[in-house]
Amino acid sequence: MNIDLEIFSPVQQINDRLFDEHEVKVFIKRDDQIHPMISGNKWRKLKYILKNAQNQHKNHLVTFGGAYSNHLLATAAAAAKFGFKATGIVRGEEVNNDTLFLCKLHGMQLIFTDRESYRDKPALFQQYFDSDAEAFFIDEGGSSTEGALGCSELVDELTEHYEHIFCACGTGTTAAGIINGLTHHRLKINFNAIPVFKNGGFIKEEIDKFLTIPAIYDLHTDYHFGGYGKTNDELIKFIKQFVANTGIVIEPVYTGKMMYAIYDLIGKGHFKPGSNILAIHSGGIWGLLGLKDKF
Ligand SMILES: *Cc1c(COP(=O)(O)O)cnc(C)c1O
């Protein structure tokens, strides 16, 4: 099947008294609406990876992730849509949860592996698929040059001017792609990365690895809420209010932390009056299902 992924991702404005008080406008690019399962940046990241697999006549996608990985689910759904077989190598002992249920629903085979072995992904790939000439290795989170290239295309779709763009960072591939897009279009937009990990400063190295030309951007490392997948009452309260006020669903692992950061920085007067701020809704709302008990 031709992997010409049609992308529809509108930008909409969101309103809040806080924004009026600080004379800023906030917009959100709805990458979560690109596809219900292959949502957001995962679709963009997979585009050129899948094209590569297809060009090399590999029809079996093999990738890696934790038990709640949005990337595993996106790969499972993309594989089903475009006629690939898929295997997910999952970190940790065998479990069942909503994300893995959805992976299996799309026909993905799952292999659970201990945390020690999980560290060496090429070795695992070799161990299980050495004799499978059609197997195609996709790194955890779709982290790759191709992934960054797909994400850079987000910038092609922008029709308005913004002073700031915000994006949540896991591997940093999406951030790097967007920064590359800004560089390519010579846009003077300040990029703001929100790492979702504790001590997220290391993400700079990960982002810089995928930059086509070195660039300056802002890293806000204080919005991790205790670390990856961690949350607290304040974040949950914020998310509930945001969803109820806007009708836009966000979740605590990525987009909730990014939106919280934007509101917090606005409240602290971080932005010049008159600024337009664009948040990237990178999708991943199925991740909510794994955190139901926090709400
Ligand atoms: C995976 C994911 C990210 C992180 O993307 P990276 O390219 O790994 O930095 C951000 N938001 C959501 C919703 C995700 O699922």
The ligand as a Tripos MOL2 file, in Angstrom:
@<TRIPOS>MOLECULE
LIG
   15    15     1     0     0
SMALL
NO_CHARGES

@<TRIPOS>ATOM
      1 C1          6.0980    9.8980   22.1340 C.3       1 LIG1
      2 C2          5.4250   11.1660   22.4930 C.ar      1 LIG1
      3 C3          6.1360   12.3620   22.6700 C.ar      1 LIG1
      4 C4          7.6300   12.4340   22.6420 C.3       1 LIG1
      5 O1          8.1650   12.4860   21.3510 O.3       1 LIG1
      6 P1          9.7390   12.3920   21.1450 P.3       1 LIG1
      7 O2          9.9300   12.5370   19.6920 O.co2     1 LIG1
      8 O3         10.1400   11.0210   21.6070 O.co2     1 LIG1
      9 O4         10.3920   13.4300   21.9490 O.co2     1 LIG1
     10 C5          5.4280   13.5190   22.9400 C.ar      1 LIG1
     11 N1          4.0940   13.4860   23.0540 N.ar      1 LIG1
     12 C6          3.3820   12.3490   22.9110 C.ar      1 LIG1
     13 C7          1.9170   12.4010   23.0770 C.3       1 LIG1
     14 C8          4.0170   11.1600   22.6260 C.ar      1 LIG1
     15 O5          3.2940   10.0360   22.5010 O.3       1 LIG1
@<TRIPOS>BOND
     1     1     2 1
     2     2     3 ar
     3     2    14 ar
     4     3     4 1
     5     3    10 ar
     6     4     5 1
     7     5     6 1
     8     6     7 2
     9     6     8 1
    10     6     9 1
    11    10    11 ar
    12    11    12 ar
    13    12    13 1
    14    12    14 ar
    15    14    15 1
@<TRIPOS>SUBSTRUCTURE
     1 LIG1         1 GROUP 0 **** ****
